[in-house]
Amino acid sequence: MTHPRKLSPAQAVYVAMRMEQRAVQLYERALLVFAQGRMKAVLEDLLREERAHLQGFERLARLEGEVSAQDALLLDGEAAQVLFSGGLTGATREGAFDSPLSLLRYAADEEERAAQRYTAFAQDASGDTRETFLLIARQERRHLERLLGQIYLLTEERDG
């Protein structure tokens, strides 16, 4: 992963918010197409987690202020390169929805990428913004650990 360019706190929060919006949109769309049995439960859990992150960033965005329309266009592109770059089609192409296990693996990869990006944002921020990014990076890592635990259990079930 390339290191993100240095962003203002408002720009970093905007990118983070757009990253989480992409996650929410992907899981909402996936629920419309792939919501059967255990896959539905996994998707609903992932969606719930991403919505919580998005709410946190929306609160932070109100504190940090808005970005210009021109910056927003550039930052949208940056957010699209970080998480879920191919959207639902890309995730499907990568086999994310082949099984609950493949979805969890796909989500774990995205969580790891998000945690790395939020940690990078924290390094370039200060004060409350820095602390917020560190908190959210920790939350992403905890979510990643939970996903890895679920992956382990499903792998054991399959192999056991």
Contacts in CASP RR format, 6 or more apart in sequence:
PFRMAT RR
TARGET T0000
AUTHOR 0000-0000-0000
METHOD contacts of the structure
MODEL  1
MTHPRKLSPAQAVYVAMRMEQRAVQLYERALLVFAQGRMKAVLEDLLREE
RAHLQGFERLARLEGEVSAQDALLLDGEAAQVLFSGGLTGATREGAFDSP
LSLLRYAADEEERAAQRYTAFAQDASGDTRETFLLIARQERRHLERLLGQ
IYLLTEERDG
1 113 0 8 1.000
1 116 0 8 1.000
1 117 0 8 1.000
3 120 0 8 1.000
4 15 0 8 1.000
4 78 0 8 1.000
4 82 0 8 1.000
4 117 0 8 1.000
4 120 0 8 1.000
4 121 0 8 1.000
5 78 0 8 1.000
6 124 0 8 1.000
7 15 0 8 1.000
7 75 0 8 1.000
7 121 0 8 1.000
7 124 0 8 1.000
8 67 0 8 1.000
9 64 0 8 1.000
9 125 0 8 1.000
9 126 0 8 1.000
9 129 0 8 1.000
10 61 0 8 1.000
10 64 0 8 1.000
10 65 0 8 1.000
10 66 0 8 1.000
10 67 0 8 1.000
11 67 0 8 1.000
11 71 0 8 1.000
11 75 0 8 1.000
12 121 0 8 1.000
12 124 0 8 1.000
12 125 0 8 1.000
12 129 0 8 1.000
12 133 0 8 1.000
13 57 0 8 1.000
13 60 0 8 1.000
13 61 0 8 1.000
13 64 0 8 1.000
13 129 0 8 1.000
14 61 0 8 1.000
14 67 0 8 1.000
14 71 0 8 1.000
14 72 0 8 1.000
14 75 0 8 1.000
15 75 0 8 1.000
15 78 0 8 1.000
15 79 0 8 1.000
15 82 0 8 1.000
15 117 0 8 1.000
15 121 0 8 1.000
16 57 0 8 1.000
16 60 0 8 1.000
16 117 0 8 1.000
16 118 0 8 1.000
16 121 0 8 1.000
16 133 0 8 1.000
16 136 0 8 1.000
17 54 0 8 1.000
17 57 0 8 1.000
17 58 0 8 1.000
17 61 0 8 1.000
18 75 0 8 1.000
18 76 0 8 1.000
18 79 0 8 1.000
18 80 0 8 1.000
19 79 0 8 1.000
19 82 0 8 1.000
19 83 0 8 1.000
19 114 0 8 1.000
19 117 0 8 1.000
20 50 0 8 1.000
20 53 0 8 1.000
20 54 0 8 1.000
20 57 0 8 1.000
21 54 0 8 1.000
22 79 0 8 1.000
22 80 0 8 1.000
22 83 0 8 1.000
22 84 0 8 1.000
22 87 0 8 1.000
23 46 0 8 1.000
23 50 0 8 1.000
23 53 0 8 1.000
23 54 0 8 1.000
23 83 0 8 1.000
23 84 0 8 1.000
23 110 0 8 1.000
23 114 0 8 1.000
24 47 0 8 1.000
24 50 0 8 1.000
24 51 0 8 1.000
24 54 0 8 1.000
26 84 0 8 1.000
26 87 0 8 1.000
26 88 0 8 1.000
26 91 0 8 1.000
27 43 0 8 1.000
27 46 0 8 1.000
27 47 0 8 1.000
27 50 0 8 1.000
28 47 0 8 1.000
29 88 0 8 1.000
30 43 0 8 1.000
30 88 0 8 1.000
30 91 0 8 1.000
30 97 0 8 1.000
31 40 0 8 1.000
31 43 0 8 1.000
31 44 0 8 1.000
31 47 0 8 1.000
33 88 0 8 1.000
33 97 0 8 1.000
34 40 0 8 1.000
34 43 0 8 1.000
34 97 0 8 1.000
35 43 0 8 1.000
38 100 0 8 1.000
39 97 0 8 1.000
39 99 0 8 1.000
39 100 0 8 1.000
39 103 0 8 1.000
41 100 0 8 1.000
42 100 0 8 1.000
42 103 0 8 1.000
42 104 0 8 1.000
42 150 0 8 1.000
43 103 0 8 1.000
46 103 0 8 1.000
46 107 0 8 1.000
49 143 0 8 1.000
53 136 0 8 1.000
53 139 0 8 1.000
53 140 0 8 1.000
56 136 0 8 1.000
57 136 0 8 1.000
60 129 0 8 1.000
60 132 0 8 1.000
63 128 0 8 1.000
64 129 0 8 1.000
67 75 0 8 1.000
82 113 0 8 1.000
82 114 0 8 1.000
82 117 0 8 1.000
83 110 0 8 1.000
83 113 0 8 1.000
83 114 0 8 1.000
84 91 0 8 1.000
84 110 0 8 1.000
86 93 0 8 1.000
90 96 0 8 1.000
91 97 0 8 1.000
91 106 0 8 1.000
94 106 0 8 1.000
95 102 0 8 1.000
95 106 0 8 1.000
96 102 0 8 1.000
96 103 0 8 1.000
96 106 0 8 1.000
96 107 0 8 1.000
97 103 0 8 1.000
100 154 0 8 1.000
101 151 0 8 1.000
101 154 0 8 1.000
101 155 0 8 1.000
101 158 0 8 1.000
104 147 0 8 1.000
104 150 0 8 1.000
104 151 0 8 1.000
104 154 0 8 1.000
105 151 0 8 1.000
107 147 0 8 1.000
108 144 0 8 1.000
108 147 0 8 1.000
108 148 0 8 1.000
108 151 0 8 1.000
111 140 0 8 1.000
111 141 0 8 1.000
111 143 0 8 1.000
111 144 0 8 1.000
111 147 0 8 1.000
112 140 0 8 1.000
112 144 0 8 1.000
114 140 0 8 1.000
115 137 0 8 1.000
115 140 0 8 1.000
115 141 0 8 1.000
115 144 0 8 1.000
118 133 0 8 1.000
118 134 0 8 1.000
118 136 0 8 1.000
118 137 0 8 1.000
118 140 0 8 1.000
119 133 0 8 1.000
119 134 0 8 1.000
119 137 0 8 1.000
121 133 0 8 1.000
122 130 0 8 1.000
122 131 0 8 1.000
122 133 0 8 1.000
122 134 0 8 1.000
122 137 0 8 1.000
125 133 0 8 1.000
END
